[in-house]
């Protein structure tokens, strides 16, 4: 039961942070905008740094694992 409350608190903290970012309306506040920056989605200059490829491989691997983990309970 302790982990249930931990996850609920974590989700609540995320919702507060994301909600404040959405109300704030400043560029770069939301999680998706941060992810775009981290993975150089809209940044040609960021792609000149080769580390963005490693970050994209890492996020692709993580999302593939997450899909299998949640979808098939592995």
TIRO-232629 format. One record per residue (C-alpha): residue in one letter; residue number from 1; x, y, z. Coordinates in Angstrom, 3 decimals, decimal comma. Each point is the difference from the previous one (the first is absolute). Layout:
BEGIN
type=A&seq=NUM&c1=X&c2=Y&c3=Z
...
//
This chain:
BEGIN
type=X&seq=1&c1=0,000&c2=0,000&c3=0,000
type=X&seq=2&c1=2,956&c2=2,315&c3=0,634
type=X&seq=3&c1=0,962&c2=-0,078&c3=-3,685
type=X&seq=4&c1=-3,555&c2=0,733&c3=-1,047
type=X&seq=5&c1=0,109&c2=3,258&c3=1,962
type=X&seq=6&c1=3,487&c2=0,752&c3=-1,302
type=X&seq=7&c1=-1,196&c2=-0,315&c3=-3,604
type=X&seq=8&c1=-3,099&c2=2,075&c3=0,744
type=X&seq=9&c1=2,181&c2=2,749&c3=1,499
type=X&seq=10&c1=2,394&c2=-0,185&c3=-2,954
type=X&seq=11&c1=-2,903&c2=0,323&c3=-2,455
type=X&seq=12&c1=-1,425&c2=2,895&c3=2,031
type=X&seq=13&c1=3,348&c2=1,825&c3=-0,046
type=X&seq=14&c1=0,212&c2=-0,485&c3=-3,766
type=X&seq=15&c1=-3,535&c2=1,298&c3=-0,513
type=X&seq=16&c1=0,721&c2=3,084&c3=2,120
type=X&seq=17&c1=3,239&c2=0,750&c3=-1,887
type=X&seq=18&c1=-1,563&c2=-0,578&c3=-3,420
type=X&seq=19&c1=-3,125&c2=1,944&c3=0,940
type=X&seq=20&c1=2,050&c2=2,988&c3=1,136
type=X&seq=21&c1=2,030&c2=-0,174&c3=-3,212
type=X&seq=22&c1=-3,169&c2=-0,057&c3=-2,108
type=X&seq=23&c1=-1,490&c2=2,969&c3=1,860
type=X&seq=24&c1=3,311&c2=1,894&c3=-0,165
type=X&seq=25&c1=0,112&c2=-0,318&c3=-3,816
type=X&seq=26&c1=3,715&c2=0,815&c3=-0,187
type=X&seq=27&c1=1,890&c2=-1,919&c3=-2,685
type=X&seq=28&c1=1,953&c2=-2,985&c3=1,254
type=X&seq=29&c1=-1,970&c2=-0,616&c3=3,205
type=X&seq=30&c1=-1,894&c2=-3,205&c3=-0,749
type=X&seq=31&c1=1,393&c2=-3,524&c3=0,044
type=X&seq=32&c1=-0,514&c2=-0,419&c3=-3,736
type=X&seq=33&c1=1,885&c2=3,235&c3=-0,744
type=X&seq=34&c1=2,857&c2=-1,153&c3=2,214
type=X&seq=35&c1=0,049&c2=-3,383&c3=-1,759
type=X&seq=36&c1=0,136&c2=1,733&c3=-3,394
type=X&seq=37&c1=2,986&c2=1,999&c3=1,247
type=X&seq=38&c1=1,777&c2=-3,017&c3=1,553
type=X&seq=39&c1=-0,367&c2=-2,045&c3=-3,202
type=X&seq=40&c1=0,599&c2=2,901&c3=-2,439
type=X&seq=41&c1=-3,366&c2=-0,483&c3=-1,690
type=X&seq=42&c1=-0,279&c2=3,575&c3=-1,242
type=X&seq=43&c1=3,619&c2=1,137&c3=0,417
type=X&seq=44&c1=2,313&c2=-0,246&c3=-3,004
type=X&seq=45&c1=2,887&c2=1,390&c3=2,071
type=X&seq=46&c1=-0,537&c2=-2,721&c3=2,597
type=X&seq=47&c1=0,407&c2=-2,633&c3=-2,717
type=X&seq=48&c1=3,536&c2=1,159&c3=-0,705
type=X&seq=49&c1=0,884&c2=-1,437&c3=3,390
type=X&seq=50&c1=0,225&c2=-3,775&c3=-0,534
type=X&seq=51&c1=-1,256&c2=-0,702&c3=3,524
type=X&seq=52&c1=-3,579&c2=0,529&c3=-1,235
type=X&seq=53&c1=0,212&c2=-3,304&c3=-1,894
type=X&seq=54&c1=0,908&c2=-1,837&c3=3,190
type=X&seq=55&c1=-2,894&c2=1,678&c3=1,816
type=X&seq=56&c1=-2,399&c2=-0,996&c3=-2,784
type=X&seq=57&c1=1,224&c2=-3,598&c3=0,015
type=X&seq=58&c1=-0,411&c2=-0,049&c3=3,785
type=X&seq=59&c1=-3,567&c2=1,356&c3=-0,075
type=X&seq=60&c1=-0,952&c2=-2,356&c3=-2,850
type=X&seq=61&c1=1,348&c2=-2,967&c3=1,965
type=X&seq=62&c1=-1,800&c2=1,124&c3=3,142
type=X&seq=63&c1=-3,310&c2=0,458&c3=-1,805
type=X&seq=64&c1=0,345&c2=-3,399&c3=-1,689
type=X&seq=65&c1=0,660&c2=-1,607&c3=3,398
type=X&seq=66&c1=-2,942&c2=1,905&c3=1,537
type=X&seq=67&c1=-2,335&c2=-1,199&c3=-2,754
type=X&seq=68&c1=1,010&c2=-3,622&c3=0,560
type=X&seq=69&c1=-0,013&c2=0,383&c3=3,779
type=X&seq=70&c1=-3,488&c2=1,517&c3=0,205
type=X&seq=71&c1=-1,526&c2=-1,788&c3=-2,979
type=X&seq=72&c1=1,122&c2=-3,525&c3=0,833
type=X&seq=73&c1=0,878&c2=0,200&c3=3,698
type=X&seq=74&c1=3,638&c2=-0,922&c3=-0,532
//
